[in-house]
Amino acid sequence: MATLLSTRSLRRLSPHQPFLRGVHDYIRCQTPGGTYKIQYKSSKAVGVYASRGSRLYQEDATSVHTLKLKPSEIQLSLDTAKYPWDPSKAGSTCMASQVAFFGIYDGHGGKEVSTYLKDNLPGLIESVDSNGIDDLVKWTRNTHGGYYKRWRGGGLQRWTQYATGPTPEPGSEMTLEERLTLAFLEADRDVLTGEFAKKAQRCGSTASVVLLHSLDEPAEPYWSSKRLNLTVGHCGDTRVLLCHRSTGEVEALTEKHHAEARVEATRLRRMGANRLVADSFGESRWMGVVENTRGVGDGEWKSSGVTAEPEVISRVLNGDDYAYMVLLTDGLTSLMSDQEIVDLARNSIDPARAAKTIVHFGEDLGAQDNCSCIVIPLAGWGHVGGIDRTEARREYRRKQADSLNTRMQRM
């Protein structure tokens, strides 16, 4: 594996020159006789589908890769959650360090930032180093001012001069939460100081990424693992959903980072409630302009509280309890309920067909925004219980949309 690049060299990367150190487009599986590779382009491994909707351009982006992270860092994260895991029982160091990565990005004001994230965020997650944390926090505070004058590093605070306890030694290992936070903030700095820095003042992107790591002994690929370490890093209004195998019910892992949302309202309150303004459609916008109060880019509004620091969710899953996971952009979630989305995938023969079915239903409803979807199979795939709760509603909505389209054509 190549030597780690310094934080300084990472910032010089162009969105057209992706940095992918140990990132792969396949996942390793093992048998008693050895290991073999499954390409992510297989329709059985993951489903990815996108549509421009009625727009002339595509600002969404997706990425699916395998990362190599230090087993000791994964173990540190699990120790925090008080879950015992022995990397030596994974089968090999390679299998113990293998982490499946899924990312979905919804750009606005242009495709530059979402394209940058697609090409570079996986490599940044692998390669960021705790030595660069204090410098990054200082740069963020000094560059943006305003909201950041009282910012102490968020999820990275224990590495800075603002730590409330002992500061770790330089170069010490991070938790996965800290690694994701550092990578997101580093990506934000890259965007705001790189070749399209001027455009990035009013151009940005949401980002929701999922890390899946097998805790089985020996390790299994994510679609057959009985125990999975799940880590989600989330900025904006892209969505991550889980489908329960036994009931078919949906569980949302993320919430929209809009100014009126619970988490964001608390965070932004220090900036003054009068900065939340309703637009002509009755939708609330921060500063009267910004819909997503977390995201990469959007430099003009950073001082007013827009941040690239992700909300990170970590948990251990029993793989058999879940059938699949779905990642979507708001071109779809603005048209469908969470339950409709997971119900659309329940009878699909493979994840690729499931992703296509979800996007096609959005198109049937007249999707105008870009639509992107990733469907990740888990151990309960193909055995969804319960009933399709939204079948009748979806059929009614499809007929209503068809009727409206027919009337519009006659006008």
N, C-alpha and C positions, 0 to 999 in steps of 0.2 A: 504494500500500500504506500502511496506517495507520502512524502513528508508534509506535515500540516503547514498550510500557508499562514502568514501573519495576518492580523486584522488589517494592517495597512495595505497589504497586497490585495486582500479581498475587496477592498473598497474601490480598486481600480477596475474591477470587472465590468464589462459592458453587458447589457442585456442580450446582445447578439453574440456573446462569447461565454456560454454557460460554463460554470465551474462545477464539475461532477467528479469528485475524487474517487470514492469507492461506490458511487451510486450505480445501480444496475437496473436493467429492464426485465429482470427475471428473478425468481425466488428459488432457493435451493430446498430440496426435499431429501430425506434420507431413508435408506432401507438397510437391512443387515449387511448387504453387499457393498454399500457405498452411497454416494449422493448423486442426485440428478437435478436438472434445471427445468423449471416450468416458465415459459415466457408469459409475461403479463398480457400480451396480445391474444392469448387464448381466451375464448369466450367463456370458458368455465372458471377462469381464475378471477376475473373482474369484468364488470361491464362499464363502459364509458361511452356516452353519446351526447352530442350537442347540436343545437340548431340556432340559426341567427334570428329566429322568429320573423317578424316582418321588417326588421332593420336591414340596412344595406351592408352592415359591418358587424364583425364579431369581436367583442371585447372580453368575453369569458375565456378562461383557460383552465386546463386540468393537468395534473401530473401524477404518475404512478411509478414508483421505483422501490428498490430495496436499498436500505441504508445499512452501514456497519457502525454500530455504536459500542462503546466499551461495556462489556458485561458488568464491570465494577460500578459504572454509573447507573446502569439499569438496576443493579442490586441495591445501590444507595437509595434510589427512588422507591423501591419496594420496601426497604427497611423503614422509610418514612411512613409508609402505609401499613407497617407491621405485618408484611406478608413474607414468609420465609421462602427463599429461592436459592438453589445451589447451581451456579453456572456449569460446574463440572459434570452435571448429570444431563446436560442438554445434548450430548452426543459428540460435540466438538466445539472448539473455540469459535469456529465459523458459524455454527448454528446458534451458539449462545449470543453472538453479537448481531445476528440477522434481525432487522426490523423492517416490516412492510410500511411503506409511506404512501399516503393518498392525499392529494391536495386539490382544492378547487378555489378559483379566484374569479371575482366579478369586477372587471375594470369599469371606470367611469371617466369621462373626459378624454378618452383615448385608450388604446390597447397596450401602451408602452409598459405600464407598471405591472399589469397582470401577466404580460409576456415575460418580463424580467423575473417575476416570482416563479413562474413555471420552469424557467431555465436555471434559476440559481438558488432558490430557497432550499431544495433538498441538499445540495452541496454545502450550503451555509450551516444547516442543522448538523451535518456531520463534522464540520471543520472549525466552528467557532471555539475559541479558547478562553478560559476564565481570566487569562492575563489581560484581555482587552476590555473587561467589564468597567473598571473605574474610568478609563479614558472615554468609553462610549457614554456613560452616564454624564460625565462632565460636558462632553460635546453637546448632548441633547439639551441639558439645562442652559448652557451658554448660548446655543444657537437659537432656540425657540423662545426662551424667556416666558413671560406671561404665566400661564398655567404651570409651567415647568419650574418656575422659581421655587416652588414648594415641593416639587417632586423629588423623591429620594432614591429613585431607582426601581420602585415597585417590587416585582418578584426577584430583583437582583440586589436588593438593598444590603443584604448581609455581606456582600463583597465590596461595599463602598465605605467611604469615611462616615457615612450616616448609619452604619450598622449599630444596632442596640446591644449586640453581644460581641464575642470574639470574631475577628475577621479571618476568614480562611487564608491559608498560605497561598501566594501567587501560583497559579498553575494547578491548583487543587481541582479535584473532580466536582462536577456539577450534577444536580438532579436533572431528570428529563424536563421538568417544568422550567428550570433555569436555562437549560440548553435551548428550548423553544423560544423563551422570552428573549434571550440574547440574539438568536438568529433573526427573529422578526425585527428587532430594533436595529440590528446591523443592516438588514435588507433596507430598512427605511432610510438609514444614513446613506447607503449606496445609491439609492434612487434620488435622494435630494442633493447629492453632490456629484452625481455621474453625468453622463453625456446629455441626458435630457432633463437636467436639474431645473431649468427654467420652466419647461412644460409641466413638470411634476409639482409645481406650486398649485396648480388647479387640476391635476390629473392624479388618480389614485386607484386603489383596488382593495377589495375585501380579501380575506384569506382564511380558509378553514382547512386545517390539516389533521390527519389521523395517523397515529403510530400504533401498530399492532405487533406485539412481541409474544411468542409462544413461551409459556411457562411449563409445558409438558416435559416429561422425562422418559425418553429423549424428546427433543423439540419437534413439533409438527408444523406444517404450513398453517397459516391463519384459518383457512377454511375447514380444517379438521381438528384444530386444537381444542382440547377440553378446558384448558385454562389460558386466558389471554390477558396480557397487560395492555390496557388501552390508555392512550394519552391523546387528548384533543387540544389543539391550539386554535383559537378562534378570534377573528377580528371582523366585525361588520355584520351583514345580514345573510350571508350564506348559511346553509343549514346542515346539521348532522343529525340523522335519525336512526334509531334502532328498532327492529321489529322483533317482538317476543314470539318465540316459537310456539308455545303452548296455546296462546290466545290470539295471536295475530295483532295484538295491540301495539301501538306506536309509543316510543319513548324518545322525547326530544333531548338531545345532549347539549344543544346550544340555544341561545336566545338572541334576538336582534339587538345589535348595539346601536339603537336609536336614542336620541336625547331623552325621550319620555320613558324609556325602559327602566325597570327597577334598578339594575346595577349601574347603568349609566347616569340616571338621575341623581343618585347618591354621589357618584364621583364628580359630576359636573356642578353640583350645587354651589360649590365654592366660587364659581364664576358668575353667579347671578341668574335668577330665574328669568329675567327679562330678555335673555339671549335666545330663548326658545320661541320661535315665531312660526305661525301657521301660514302655509303658502296658499295660493288661490284655489287649490283642490282640497283644502282643509287638512293637509298633512303637515305634521310638525317638523320643522327644520331648525337645527342649531345654527344660530347666527342668521336665520332666514334662508340659508343656502345649503348647509351640510345635512345630509340624511344619515349617513353612517358616522358615528363619533369615534369609531376605531377603524383603522385601516392604514395601509402603507401608501406614502405619498401625501397629497393634499397639504403641501408645505405651508400654504398661505394661512391655513386655519389651525396649525399646530399650537400656536401660542394661546389659542382660545379653548384648548382642551382636547382636540383631536389627537389620538395617540395610536401608535402601532404596537403598544404592549398588548399581547394576547391574553385573553381569559383562558386559563388552562384547566382542563378537567382530567383527572387521573382516577382509574379504578381497575379492579381485576374482574374479568368476566368469566362466568361459566359458559364456555362456548356452546354447549348443547341447549342452553336457555334462549339462544337468539338465532334467528334464521338468517338475517342479513342486516347490513348497515347501508344507509343511503346518504350521499352528499349532494346538495343541490344549490343552484343559484336562485336569486329571488325572481327571475323570470318565470319560474315554476311555482315557488312557494307563495307568490302573490296571487296565484290562480287557484291553488288547491290547498286543502287542509292537510296536516301531517298524516292523518289516518287514510285519506284518499291516496296519498303517495305510496305508503307501504302496502295498501290493498292492491294497487295496480301491479305490484311486483310479485304477489304471492303465488300466482299460478304459472309464472314464466319458467321455461325449460332451462334457462341459464341466465347468469347475470347480465350478459350482453343484451339479450332479448328484454330483460326487465328494464334496463336503462332506456332502451329504445321505446318501450311501451309507455313509460312515464313521460318522456319528452313528446311523443306523438299525441298523447292526451292533452298536453299543454297546447300543442298546435291546433288540435281540434277545438279547443276553447278560444282560439284566436290570439294566441301569445304574440305580443308585440315586442317584448324585450328578448334579449339573448337567453337561451335556455341550455343549461348543462347539468348532467347527472352522472354520478358514479355509484354503482351498486357493488357492494363487497359481500360475498357469500361467507357465512359463518357455519359452524358445525351443524346447526339446525336447518340448513338449507334444504328445501324440498319437503319439509315436514311441518308446515305452518298449520296450527290448529285453529279452533274457533271458526267464525263465519266472516265472510266478506261484508263488513259493516256498511260500506259506502257504495256497493254495486248499483243499487237503484238510484241513488243520488247522482252518481256519475253518468248513468244512462240518461237521466232526465236533463242534466246539464249539457250533455253532448247534443241531444235533440234540440234544446233551446238554442245552442250555438249554431247548429245547422240551419234552423229556422231563421235566425237573424241574418246569417250569411245569404240565404236565399232571398230574403226581402231586400237586402242591400244590393244584390245583383240586379234586381228588377227596377231599382230606382234610376 
